[in-house]
């Protein structure tokens, strides 16, 4: 893998960690819809980092979910739970961002935060183990 790709992978993971920190602050302040949105984007950026390890980049949110499923879940590199976390966070983010009335409450936002935290930790572990993080 070339140096440019490694720089991008590290950049995506850094961005993911920053978005997760913002999500935690939003959750603590009771901004549940926005907390889920930031949690999703944290996972989205971590997933883009993972996709780069396979020479891939998704152009759409649906593409991120699909490629992650094909390249990481179906191959056994990540458990099915992580594919569900990504898909659920995407759906919750869309509901919170676009729907006037949503089901997003503190419990839903806390569950999303837990999933995002676990996803990013697993992504970071995978990237470290595979030698992609500097």
C-alpha positions, 0 to 999 in steps of 0.5 A: 500500500502506498504512503498516500493511502496510509495517510488517508486511512489515518485521516479518516480514523482521526476524523472518526474519533473527532466525530465520536467525541462530538457525538458524546457531547451532544448526547450529554447535552440531550441533543439526541438526533444530532448525537446519532448523526455524529455517531453515524458519521464517526462510523462512516469515516471509520468504514471509509478507512477500512474500505481503503485497505481493500483499495475501495472507496464508496461514493454513497452512504448505501455504498458504504454499507454494501461494500462493508458487508461484502468486504468485511462481514461476508469475508469474516473479518468483522462479525455480522453485528458490525454490519448491523451497527453501520446499517442501523446508525445510517437509518437512525441518522436519516430519520433524525435528519429528515423526519419531522417526528422521530422515535429517537430518544435518550435510550436510542441515542445511548444505544447508537453511541455504544454501537459507534464506540464499539465499531470504531474500537474494532476498526482501529484494532483491525487497522493497527493489527493490519499495519495501516495505522502510523 
